[in-house]
């Protein structure tokens, strides 16, 4: 089993390299280990299909309380979840984050079935889906990536335009601009904490390139807890969603065209645990700019002790004079469990100076 806390991926669009790095994360579960479960699910599904008056799950179906109730009666979601969680554990070389999957907190199999990408809605029978995944390696890979990179986790490419404008103005104040580069001058080091699919990391690279920064004058790291996210970000690859892949690759294209992808790295890092420098002393952590969007105060990180620990870690990662930015559109409204004013206080308690920004929080380390 691989240690997901030590994985890192360097960006490349070479398909062979992408396939090779993906194999680090995958295993081949033995179909024989699921035969009993498949038989049980198939028997239940047959009874469901032949006796239930409510419509079966299908593409475009709106799940009503009646459909949900009937689905639960014949195909209890708790039993199906156990089986698919077992598949996740056996198919991945690291402990999966099961809260990302479509089964987590699902109300019924019908809800799961209609929420899956169309590619996997060829049957209302979970046994047939499971059987197909075990028989078709490519389909299984797509299913795994779809499970851990669901569309609900992401909100587009240019998610924080006002924050980008703030960064643009901040960069203009730095002596390390492209017009003042000298031999031996330190690189600008940027961290996209909670980088997700990497759109924000490529966005920072695009901004620096637009402002005239040479690729060898900056370093950008994207950190995420999910290994498949780090892989997808590094290779701009979403095999379960060709449309998304096409849009994302067009977004990242300027970075690759100007060979700035060599200045990016994507790592699997748990900000709530030991920092990479504590595990690997060779990893430098003196970041001049840290962006932590869509994480603090939402449903992912909201407990007071957890917030204190992660903010403390982020402050430790900042170089003197470094800038920390945090915004969250995705978890706004009812999902935002820690108001921004409380995060502001937490930043100040950790010695940061708040700088007024039009979008999210901005703070500087003295």
N, C-alpha and C positions, 0 to 999 in steps of 0.2 A: 504494500500500500504506500502510495507516495505521500510525502509530507506537504500538504497544501500551503503551509505557512512559509515554505521556502521556494515556491515556484515563481519563475519570472519568464517573460516572453518579450523578445525584441521584434518590433514590427517588420513584417515582410508580406508581400502579396504572392509569393511563390507557393503554388498549390502543394507541391511536394513537401516543403518545409512545414506548411500548415498541417498537413495530414500527419507528418511525423511527430510534431509537438502535441497534436490532439491525442495521439496514441498513449502519451504519458498519463492521460486522464481516464482512459477507458479500459475496461476488461470485457471478456466475452462470457456472460452468464450461461451456465449449462441449461438447456431447455428442459432436461429431465427433472431439474429441481422444481419445476413449476407445473408438472403434468397433473398432479392431484388437484391443485388450485384451479387449473384451467378446466378440468372436468366438472368441478363443483360450480364454478361460475357459468359454464356452458349450460348445465342442467337448469340452473336458476333462470338464466336468460331465456331459455326455451319456454319455460312456464310463463315468464313475464310476457313474452311476445304472443303467446297463444291465448292468454286469459285476461290480460289487462286491457280495459276499454280505452284508457287514455293513450294519446299518441306516444310513440317511442321517440327517444332523443334522435334528432336529425338536424342537419345543417339549416340554420335559420329559425329553429323552433324557439318559441318563448316559453320558458319553463314556468308553469302556473303552480299554485299550491297543490292542486290535484295531481298533476304530473309528478311533482316532487314527492308527494306522499306515496303514490303508487310505486315509484322507483325505489323508495326506501323499503317498502313492504317486500318487494321481490329481490332487490339487490342492495342490501345494506351497505352504505358507503364506508362504514368503519371496516368491514371485512375486505372490501376492494382496496382501500387505502393501505392496509397492512401488506397486501400482496404486491402492490406497485411500489411501496416503500422498500420492500425486499429487493425488487428489481433495481431500484436506484442504487441501493447499497452494493449489490453484486456487480452492477455494470460500471461503477465508478471506482477509481483507485484511491479515492479520498472520502472522508465522511461527508455525505451530502447535506446541504442545508435544506431540509425538507419543508421548511416554511415557505420556500419559493415555489413549490410545486402546485399544480392545480388542485391537488387533493387536500391540501392543508386548509382546514376550516370549511371545506365544501359541504353544502347542505344535503346533497344527494348525488348519485351517479349521473342522473340526468343533467345536473348543473355542470359537472365536470365534462361530460360528453359534448355539450353544446359550446363550452368555453375553449375546447381544444382547437388548434388551427385546422382548417378544412382538410388538410392532408391526412388527418387522423380521424375524420368523421365518416369513414367508409362503413362503419358498423355501429349499431347500438349495443352490441354484445361485448362487454369488457373482456371476455374470454378470447374472442376472435382478435381483438386488438392486441392483447398480450401475446397470443400465439404468433401473430404477424411480426411483432417487434422482435421476438426471439428467433424467428426464421430469417429476418431480413436485417442485416447489419446496418446498412445505410439508413433504413427507416428508424432503427433504434437510435442511431446517432442523432438524427433529426429530432426525435422525440425527446431525448435527453436535453438537447440544447433548447428546445421549445419550452421544456419544463422549468429550466433554471434561468432562462432569459425571456420571460413572458413580456408581452407588449405593455402590460400594465406597469412595469417597472420604469418605463422610459417616457420622456415627454418631448421628444423632438431633438433637433440638433443644436440650434442656437436658442438655448433655453433661458438665458439671463442677459438680454441685450444691454440693460442699464449697468449691470455688473461689468460687462465687457468694456463699456465706455469708461467706467471708473478705472479699470486696469490700464486702459489705453492712456488715460491722463497720468496715472501713477508712473507708468513706464517712461513717460516724457520727462519726469523729474530725475530720473536716474542718470548718474554719470556713465553708466555702462551702456550707452546707446551705440548704435552701429557707427556713428560718426566719430566716436571716441575710443574705438577698440585699439588696444595695444597688445603687443606680445606679452604673454604671461598674465594678462588680466583675467580674473576669475570669471567663470561662466555664471549666468543667471540660472539659478536652480529653482524649478517650479514643481509643486506636488499637487496633483488632483486627487485628493483623498475621497474615498467612496466614488471612484471613477466610473463604475458601472460598465457600460458598453464602450467607453473610451471617447465618446463624442466630445466631452469637455476638454479632454487632453489634446485631441487634434485641434479643437477650437483655439486653445492657447497657442499652439504651434502656428496655426494660420495667422493669428493676430501678430505674433512676433515677426513672422515673415513679411506680413503686410507693412510693418513698421520699419523694415529694412534690416532686421537682425539676421546675421549669418547663422546657419545651422550649427556651426561649431562654437557659437557663443552662448548657447543655452542648453539646458538639460531638463527634460520633463518626465516625471514618473507618475503613472496612474496606479493607484492602490485600490484593490477590491477584495472582498472576502471570498467571492465566488470564482474558482479557477476557470470555469467555462466562460465567464465574462472576460477575464484577463486574456484568455486565448482568442475569443472573438474580437476583442479590441485590437490586439496585436496584428491579427491577420485580416481585419475588416471583413470577417466571414460570418454569415448567418445562414447556413445551409438549409435551415427550416423555413426561411422567409426570403426568397430571392428578391422581392421588391424592396424590402428593407435593406438588404445587402447592396443593391444597386444605388439606392439613395445615399447610404453611408459611404460607399466607395467614392462617389462623386464629391462628398464632403471632405474626405481625407485626401483626395487626389492632389491638391496643391502641395501637401506635406511630402508625399512620395515623389512628386515631380521635381521638387527642389532638394531632394535627398535629405530632408530634415527628419525623416522617420528614424534615422540612425541616432537621433538625439532623444528618442522616446523609449521608455521601458515600462512594461506593465507587470506588476507584482501582485501576489496574493498576500495580503497583510491584514491582520486583525488588530485594529486600533485599540481594542480593549485589552489586548495582551501585550507581551513584551515587544518593544520596537525592533525592527530589523537589525539595528546597530547592536542591540543587546544579544541578538542571536548570531549576527555576522558582523564583527567589528569593521570589516572592510567597507561596509555600506555607509556612505556619508549621509548625514541627516540635516545639514545646515541649509534649509530651504529659504530662499528669499521671498517666495510667494507660495502660499498654501490656499487652495480653494477647497472648501468642504461643503458642497451643495447637496440638498436632498437627504440629509442624514440626521442632523442634530435636532432633537425635539419632536420628530415624527414618530410613527409606529415602530421604527427600527431601533432607535436609541432615544429613550425618554425617561428612564429611571434616574433620579438625582445622582446616585453614586456612579452610575454608568456615564452620565453626562460629564460629571466632574473629572472622571478618569480620562475620558477621551479628549476633553478640552485641554487638560494638563499635558497629555501626550502631544497634542498639536502644538502647544506653546513650546514644548521642549524641542520639537522639530524645527521651529523657526530660528533663523539666524538673527542676530541683533539688527534691528531696523527692518526686519522682515514683516510682511503684510499677510494677515489671515482674513479670508473672506468666507462668509457663510450665508447662503440663501436657500429658500425652499418653496418653490411654487407647487411642486408635485404633491407634497403632504399638507398643503394649505387647508384652511377651514377646519372641519371636524377632526381630521387626522392629526393636526398639529397639537401635540399634547404638552409642549413646553413653549409658552409665548416668547416672542423674540426679546421682549424686555428682560426676561429672566436669563436668557442666553447672554445678553449684554452685560448684566451684572456678573455672570460667571466669567466672562472674558476679562472684565475689570479686576475681579478677584485674583486672576492669574497674572496680573501685572501688565495687561495690554491696554494701550491707549485707544479709545474708540474714535474712529474717524467717520464723520457723517457720510453716508452713501445713500443713493436713491433706491437701491435694491439690496435687501438683506443687510447683513452686518459687515463692517470693515473695522479692523483693529490692527495696531502696529506694536511691535515689540521694541522696547527701548534698548 
